[in-house]
Amino acid sequence: MSDWLKYISICILLLFLQVLLFDNLHWLGLVHPFIYIWAIILLPIELPRWAQMLIGATVGMVMDLFTHAPGIHMAGCVMIAYLRPLLVAGVVQDIDRLKGAVTSDTIGMGNWMRILAILVAVHHIIVFMLEAFTFAHFGFTLLQIILSGVFSYTLILMLEYVRKNA
């Protein structure tokens, strides 16, 4: 039970930091860091996929409520919650023995970094393409996806390093 309380507190902390701090960081209108997706990436692997997607939808809905973006973050979060078990199964040979949160400790740093990169890219592509909802300014949207993705990836890597060494 303490694992659930720990996970819920991490999720609330990430949403709190995202809404109060990182949503106010916009460099040149291009870089929008999204660290809250780390809460979805950390989900325990033994959770059924429907529960993971429900948690992803809830986290995305909370972000949509605070950013006044109806369904945009929810779509990105549900997609990464859906893809995460497939990616983990693709990189971990003995998936049946894997228990608990998907961290660099449980699946290895290299595998975790690959999964993180893919999930951050998918989330950012969905969020920014839905936000733009046009190809008229595709270059600007692509630049936002790349710069925000790199910044979010780096921040989540730093958070994982702190979590690992805490």
JOBELJO-V109114 format. One record per pair of residues at least 12 apart in sequence whose ideal C-beta (glycine too) atoms are under 7 Angstrom apart, sorted by sequence separation. I is the first residue (numbers start at 1). J is the second residue. D is the distance in whole Angstrom. If there is no record, write none. Layout:
i: (I;I)
j: (J;J)
d: (D;D)
This chain:
i: (43;129;22;60;61;128;60;88;40;92;18;40;60;91;128;18;57;60;128;17;18;59;60;40;88;92;39;57;91;125;14;15;56;57;124;14;56;36;91;14;56;91;124;14;53;56;124;55;36;88;11;53;87;121;124;10;52;53;120;87;10;52;120;52;120;7;84;49;83;117;40;116;80;83;37;40;116;40;80;37;41;45;79;80;15;23;40;18;15;19;76;79;11;76;75;76;45;46;45;73;72;75;44;104;44;45;103;43;72;42;43;72;105;42;104;41;42;69;41;41;37;37;37;34;32;30;30;33;31;32;30;31;35;33;34;38;33;31;35;35;38;33;35)
j: (55;141;35;73;74;141;74;102;55;107;34;56;76;107;144;35;74;77;145;35;36;77;78;59;107;111;59;77;111;145;35;36;77;78;145;36;78;59;114;38;80;115;148;39;78;81;149;81;63;115;39;81;115;149;152;39;81;82;149;118;42;84;152;85;153;42;119;85;119;153;77;153;119;122;77;80;156;81;122;80;84;88;122;123;59;67;84;63;62;66;123;126;59;126;126;127;98;99;99;127;127;130;100;160;101;102;160;101;130;101;102;131;164;102;164;102;103;131;116;119;119;120;123;123;144;143;144;148;147;148;147;148;152;151;152;156;152;151;155;156;159;155;159)
d: (6;7;6;4;5;5;3;6;7;5;7;5;7;7;5;6;6;3;5;6;4;5;6;6;7;7;6;7;4;6;6;5;4;5;5;5;5;6;6;6;7;7;6;5;5;3;4;7;6;7;4;5;5;6;7;6;5;6;5;6;7;7;5;7;5;7;6;6;7;6;6;6;5;6;7;6;6;5;6;6;7;6;6;5;7;6;7;7;6;5;4;6;7;4;5;4;5;6;7;6;6;6;6;6;6;6;7;7;5;5;7;6;6;6;6;6;7;7;6;6;7;7;5;7;7;6;5;7;5;5;5;5;6;5;5;5;5;5;5;6;6;6;7)
